[in-house]
Amino acid sequence: MATRVKGEDRQRIAFLTEEQEALREEVRRFVENECPQAEVRELDHKGEFPERQWQKLGRTGWLAAALPEEMGGAGCGVVEQAIVTEELSRASASLGIAYFSSNCFGINAVLWHGSEVIKQRYLPGLGDGTIRVAGSFTEPDGGSDLLALRSRATRTKGGWRLRGHKVYTTGAGHAQAAITVFRTSDPGAKRHEGLTEFIVPLDLPGIEIRRMATMGVHSIGTFEIYYNDVELPDDAVLGEPDHAWYNLVKTFNNERLLGAAWAVGNATRAIDEAVRFANEREAFGRTIGHFQAIQHTIAKGYAWLQAARLAVYNAALSQERGGDAVIESLIASYTGSEAGFSAAHAAMRVLGGQGYTEEESVERTLRDAHVAILGPSTNEMVLNILAERLGMPKSY
Ligand SMILES: Cc1cc2nc3c(=O)[nH]c(=O)nc-3n(C[C@H](O)[C@H](O)[C@H](O)COP(=O)(O)OP(=O)(O)OC[C@H]3O[C@@H](n4cnc5c(N)ncnc54)[C@H](O)[C@@H]3O)c2cc1C
């Protein structure tokens, strides 16, 4: 059970609607019933995907919510996606990633950039949860410098042949498809041209997926994908061949803000656990929650987290209103990941030695909190881009 502290509406955002807050409450009830922390910890320990929870999630209708009404959806927007991401991640960061990946790299990317064929092929399965999509962009030689990517797709009769290597693809081991980017031509100095985005079924001959051993997000897992002359039909292209960059930028901004909702949700679990522990654990004849050092540690973590939460929903609302929300998403990403990391770290200190054990969820939230600092862009790169947007020279 999530700990209910006084003032359960402490996550309330003044500019969200009653319906949106009601959705938050519904998702919260879902995770309270379906994601007991003992089970989430066990799955993390074993590195197993929360399949039971995912199946149930598929029956709630939230996976389909962002689909258009004629496809069984509710036409929900980015704000609702952020709310569901945040609340799922408050219970299980891995479940939260699975949800936001399938929205960001699945439903949103397909609705924004997919042909009719791709929409018909993927949207129904994304809506009922039988299809999960991973986002696979980073390469061994192209991380922060994404445009240094070396993977190549060449034209064949009626399609494409893919040869390359992607690393750190979250969830690829149990996703049905990945969206990915390959270099398809060499336009000279303009590195952002000559790129093509594909949506690739992950069971095709020539695809090899290997798990990477990582610090956190064990239930969703981190993977590398080898493309050994993979044959793809022409209709697997998202958007225009050779002109993927501006579509990718829109997807990355969506990923930044949903990733920030994820980071905030994950760290809210840590704050929940810190409050619970502070009210239970006794030292010097009182519960430790009586000590101001403990109170301030938790209150500061919560305050920064709530400030980041405002940035997340501001970015979501901005993107929903039609803009790319570049600056808003960068700010959400930076504040969400840093506030999330600090709050999870603060929570671990509140729990003392117990916070370092796998008997508690706090150590998991701290391990998982690192991911948002590294991706989708490292916070150094986020600040680089933000500084450029503020009018300073491009530094990278
Ligand atoms: C757990 C995890 C999950 C991930 N999931 C995915 C995924 O699902 N899909 C995907 O495509 N990628 C994923 N990534 C990859 C992530 O996006 C990259 O790690 C990130 O973009 C950084 O790339 P890099 O690791 O190659 O670091 P590098 O680019 O090698 O950077 C190393 C260091 O140098 C710094 N640096 C580099 N250039 C500059 C500069 N110009 N100015 C200042 N500092 C700089 C970086 O900030 C960093 O501190 C994931 C990574 C992790 C750790």
The ligand as an ORCA input file, in Angstrom:
! r2SCAN-3c Opt
* xyz 0 1
  C      19.768      2.919    -18.056
  C      19.800      3.624    -19.365
  C      18.731      3.511    -20.228
  C      18.795      4.107    -21.488
  N      17.733      3.933    -22.344
  C      17.870      4.341    -23.618
  C      16.864      4.021    -24.588
  O      15.826      3.398    -24.265
  N      17.063      4.401    -25.867
  C      18.183      5.074    -26.265
  O      18.299      5.383    -27.444
  N      19.138      5.412    -25.366
  C      19.013      5.055    -24.061
  N      19.984      5.370    -23.143
  C      21.177      6.071    -23.600
  C      21.280      7.511    -23.144
  O      20.403      8.301    -23.891
  C      22.747      7.890    -23.326
  O      23.462      7.221    -22.299
  C      22.986      9.377    -23.279
  O      22.457      9.978    -24.409
  C      24.488      9.723    -23.160
  O      25.226      9.069    -24.133
  P      26.547      8.255    -23.711
  O      26.162      7.295    -22.653
  O      27.157      7.718    -24.947
  O      27.485      9.302    -23.009
  P      28.615     10.190    -23.721
  O      28.016     10.912    -24.860
  O      29.790      9.322    -23.971
  O      28.954     11.230    -22.585
  C      29.888     10.946    -21.527
  C      29.942     12.170    -20.631
  O      30.392     13.305    -21.367
  C      29.468     14.367    -21.254
  N      29.447     15.134    -22.489
  C      29.456     14.677    -23.778
  N      29.398     15.699    -24.634
  C      29.352     16.830    -23.887
  C      29.263     18.217    -24.196
  N      29.227     18.676    -25.439
  N      29.220     19.090    -23.157
  C      29.262     18.665    -21.867
  N      29.350     17.360    -21.525
  C      29.379     16.465    -22.519
  C      28.144     13.693    -20.972
  O      27.209     14.580    -20.367
  C      28.587     12.573    -20.057
  O      28.731     13.068    -18.757
  C      19.926      4.845    -21.863
  C      20.997      4.981    -20.971
  C      20.950      4.378    -19.737
  C      22.120      4.521    -18.812
*
